Amino acid sequence: MVLGGKVRAAVRMVTDHGAGGPYHPNDLDSKSGRPVIDMLRDKHPACVMPSEEDFDAYHNADNLLDTMPVYCFEECVAKAVAHLSGSAGPCGVEAEMLKRWLLCHGAHSERLRGVMADWVVWLSNGSPPYDAYRAVNTVRTVALDKCPGVRLLGVGEVLMHLWSDCSHMQTKSAATTACGNTQLCAGLRSGIEANLHAVQAIWSQSAGWTEDGASEEEDDGDPSSDATLRSCIRAESVLTPGTDPGAAEDATFSRYKPETGFGTALFDARKGFNEINQYLMLWNVAHRWNQGSRDRDPLKGGDHAGQLPCDEPMREAIPEALQPWYCNDAGAASKALPNARCLDFLVKFGPMYGYFPKPGKSHYICKAEDEPAAHQAFEGFGLEINYSRGQRYLGGFIGSARKKEEWLGDMVGKWVGAVKALSVVAVRYPQTAYAGFTFSLQNEWQLVANEGTVGFWLLAAGVTGCD
């Protein structure tokens, strides 16, 4: 696999990063105990047809310019198919097979690429009858064990995958411009790490405040023990003796106010595109961001631009709250009252745009002394939310030093296991194992390693664990 260029897939197979195996329809969900087929039905509710009152009114709609057309040529198809990957959908054609059809047969391949380009132009610039492309829109559904829970995986037709890639190549710049710093999955290239740093900038204590005088555990000297790993992580917080690790962060832009319930709300939601007619969302996108068909790509981050009509009004209505968005991961960092208003806004208006918040599965991270004020703010809107001292957020962590230590202890344990697995491969294939470690494993753990000085301790734990 490594010689074939699939370095990441090979490393994940060796280090066993996958959750669980596939479920059969009559198996029981490891989380709820319900039959898997019932869980799949719950994830495919009936479509909801919007009423006329659900559509936003745009009084100057007649004066808007037409959207810019999307163009695609056979050269675009050749460029996109060169990077195509994936297994076969219901029709049985996989990515490698389609790649050979489009690249390896001279004039015949060139004509086929022209046909593919015509399909992209037709689907991107109009509203063709659904019967014309229904066959390529079918999906082979697979249920996987999330350990616990059920993850629904859809294996679509490779033709639709190719057309989506071609459309994305032509529209991604417009999506980036429209999303900006509002929706980072399709906007600025700073990515998920920027959201994490933005939250820590206005609430420096979220990098790991000390909680209730956390007691130190004795190190038994065993390099592979959990206590040693915790000691390694704890060293990060004692680089400056007697300093709160949260307060050690730059507080230049801090907005923290004591006894205001200040904290970070992490909103859990489902993106119910199958619960709402997409014309409702496309109508609002076309009138608010009349810059192209950036919402038509079902396989890239650009499709989350369809949520911009929900994101932007919330930012305008509640400007005092920092509202970081990355795909479906929404949040708010501020005093408790603005954070509660954000969740209330999403509960009221989110479903109109296919965003269905679940307050019962959302979390509010704050200090113990700020929790009473947070309770009062959320209960004032009739919202029930979970309160926590720390939660994983976009590959990083927000919360107290003790909770962060527990999370990092688990992460370091996984790192040690992955390094040990690669060290076994290195006995017979040293260069292959080194390539996997350098080009895949290190990059996967880069964000975790950026949590202070943890990168050094990840390396130290991996070396001692493989001795």
Stockholm file with secondary structure:
# STOCKHOLM 1.0

chainA/1-467         MVLGGKVRAAVRMVTDHGAGGPYHPNDLDSKSGRPVIDMLRDKHPACVMPSEEDFDAYHNADNLLDTMPVYCFEECVAKAVAHLSGSAGPCGVEAEMLKRWLLCHGAHSERLRGVMADWVVWLSNGSPPYDAYRAVNTVRTVALDKCPGVRLLGVGEVLMHLWSDCSHMQTKSAATTACGNTQLCAGLRSGIEANLHAVQAIWSQSAGWTEDGASEEEDDGDPSSDATLRSCIRAESVLTPGTDPGAAEDATFSRYKPETGFGTALFDARKGFNEINQYLMLWNVAHRWNQGSRDRDPLKGGDHAGQLPCDEPMREAIPEALQPWYCNDAGAASKALPNARCLDFLVKFGPMYGYFPKPGKSHYICKAEDEPAAHQAFEGFGLEINYSRGQRYLGGFIGSARKKEEWLGDMVGKWVGAVKALSVVAVRYPQTAYAGFTFSLQNEWQLVANEGTVGFWLLAAGVTGCD
#=GR chainA/1-467 SS CTTTTCHHHHHHHHHTCCCCCBCCTTSBCTTTCSBHHHHHHHTSCCCCCCCGGGSCCCTTGGGCCCCCCCCCCHHHHHHHHTTCCCCCCTTCCCHHHHHHHHHSSHHHHHHHHHHHHHHHHHHHHSCCCGGGTTGGGCEEEEEEECSSSEEEEEEECHHHHHHHHHHHHHHHHHHHHHHTTTCTTTSCTTHHHHHHHHHHHHCGGGGTBCCSCCCCCCCCSCTTSHHHHHHHHHGGGGSSTTCCTTTTSCCTTCCCCTTTTCEEEEECEEECGGGSCHHHHHHHHHHHCCSCCTTCCSSSGGGGGGGHHHHHHHHHHCTTSBCCEETTEEEEEECHHHHHHHHHHHHHHGGGGTEEECGGGCEEEECGGGHHHHHHHHHHTTCCCEEESEEEETTEEEEBHHHHHHHHHHHHHHHHHHHHHHHHHHTTCHHHHHHHIIIIIHHHTHHHHTSTTHHHHHHHHHHHHTC
#=GC SS_cons         CTTTTCHHHHHHHHHTCCCCCBCCTTSBCTTTCSBHHHHHHHTSCCCCCCCGGGSCCCTTGGGCCCCCCCCCCHHHHHHHHTTCCCCCCTTCCCHHHHHHHHHSSHHHHHHHHHHHHHHHHHHHHSCCCGGGTTGGGCEEEEEEECSSSEEEEEEECHHHHHHHHHHHHHHHHHHHHHHTTTCTTTSCTTHHHHHHHHHHHHCGGGGTBCCSCCCCCCCCSCTTSHHHHHHHHHGGGGSSTTCCTTTTSCCTTCCCCTTTTCEEEEECEEECGGGSCHHHHHHHHHHHCCSCCTTCCSSSGGGGGGGHHHHHHHHHHCTTSBCCEETTEEEEEECHHHHHHHHHHHHHHGGGGTEEECGGGCEEEECGGGHHHHHHHHHHTTCCCEEESEEEETTEEEEBHHHHHHHHHHHHHHHHHHHHHHHHHHTTCHHHHHHHIIIIIHHHTHHHHTSTTHHHHHHHHHHHHTC
//
